[in-house]
Amino acid sequence: MHILVVNDDGPPSRRLSPYIRPFVDALQAAGHQVAVAIPARSRSWIGKAHIIEAALEATYVPPDAFREDGTWDEAYETPDENESNREWVVITNGTPASCTQLGLFNLFADRGPIDLVISGPNHGRNASTIYNLSSGTVGGALEAAICGKRGIAMSFGSKDEQPIEVIRAAARLAVRVVNHLYQNWDERVELYNLNVPMRADVETRPVRYTRTLPYYWSKGCLYAEVTQANGHSTPGLTNGSSNHSDEKAEKLSNGSATKAVNGFGSSHLKKRSFAWSAELSEMKKALQASEEGTDAHTVLNGSTSVTPLTANFSHVSGLDGPLELDD
């Protein structure tokens, strides 16, 4: 089988993306042909986004050129005729969805058609509606589905550092599940969401079909306002902000005037800044209390969760025909 692997955690690294290389190795050990297209940086929580104003650049990186911190050696030299050196592509400004698009239609055209897209393995779980609708991992598989390909979103359920033996066991089991799902694909399913617990005995634990745990935000949990010691908000000081934004924030904090966007003098408009600051304690409690048969309950109790999904927002039956407006 020819498999395209994408992810939202970026290049292999010990801290952010420790699972992708062992999983690709396991796929190849099982006899599969693998092509890899991944974003140049972490794109978690980005869903199925395409950054339409950003130019994409694809760099073919030999797998052994990656360093533990997620960077790679630009001067790494290998024989050009070595096919394995054209299997991994890193995409600047890429998202999981754009990696799927380019991987399917542009980057590996000389290697034959792709049979299956696997997005992941994510560094941590993707269980419940919140994660499914936010996850870049699920987004990569969703993009495959709307491109007419079978997609599997895959998550290895821990962000804690794992022994390599546990990672390899999870990868071996994941390959077995992938093989089974592909060979026994239910035609009603457009993508599967797979969550594998990280434990030494994972290969002997059950694998179960599950349903998605419904979960909704009860309050704002994802952002916190950024303030200075004087109580004023500091624009631009957000996670991942550019040097330009930081310089702008420094000028503002020093009282320097800046030109308004429309060019008509200094801005006196009130500004407030917010930074990513996810506080997920209530969600974690809900996941711990989830019902048997849900994805969250299954993976948290040490079994592998396989959730069949469709790639659409289904129509609500019974709401049809003319809409009569009240006077």
Stockholm file with secondary structure:
# STOCKHOLM 1.0

chainA/1-327         MHILVVNDDGPPSRRLSPYIRPFVDALQAAGHQVAVAIPARSRSWIGKAHIIEAALEATYVPPDAFREDGTWDEAYETPDENESNREWVVITNGTPASCTQLGLFNLFADRGPIDLVISGPNHGRNASTIYNLSSGTVGGALEAAICGKRGIAMSFGSKDEQPIEVIRAAARLAVRVVNHLYQNWDERVELYNLNVPMRADVETRPVRYTRTLPYYWSKGCLYAEVTQANGHSTPGLTNGSSNHSDEKAEKLSNGSATKAVNGFGSSHLKKRSFAWSAELSEMKKALQASEEGTDAHTVLNGSTSVTPLTANFSHVSGLDGPLELDD
#=GR chainA/1-327 SS CEEEEECSSCSCBTTTBCSHHHHHHHHHHTTCEEEEEEESSCCTTCTTCCCTTSCCEEEECCGGGBCTTSCBCTTCCCCTTCGGGGSEEEEETCCHHHHHHHHHHTTTGGGCCCCEEEEEEEESCCCSHHHHHHCHHHHHHHHHHHTTSEEEEEEESCCSCCCHHHHHHHHHHHHHHHHHHHHTCCTTCSEEEEEECCCTTGGGSCEEECBCCCCCCSSCCSEEECBCTTSCBCTTCSTTCCHHHHHHHHHHHTTCCCBCTTSSSBCCCCCCCEEECCCCHHHHHHHHTCCTTBHHHHHHTTCEEEEEECSSCCCCTTCCSCCCCCC
#=GC SS_cons         CEEEEECSSCSCBTTTBCSHHHHHHHHHHTTCEEEEEEESSCCTTCTTCCCTTSCCEEEECCGGGBCTTSCBCTTCCCCTTCGGGGSEEEEETCCHHHHHHHHHHTTTGGGCCCCEEEEEEEESCCCSHHHHHHCHHHHHHHHHHHTTSEEEEEEESCCSCCCHHHHHHHHHHHHHHHHHHHHTCCTTCSEEEEEECCCTTGGGSCEEECBCCCCCCSSCCSEEECBCTTSCBCTTCSTTCCHHHHHHHHHHHTTCCCBCTTSSSBCCCCCCCEEECCCCHHHHHHHHTCCTTBHHHHHHTTCEEEEEECSSCCCCTTCCSCCCCCC
//
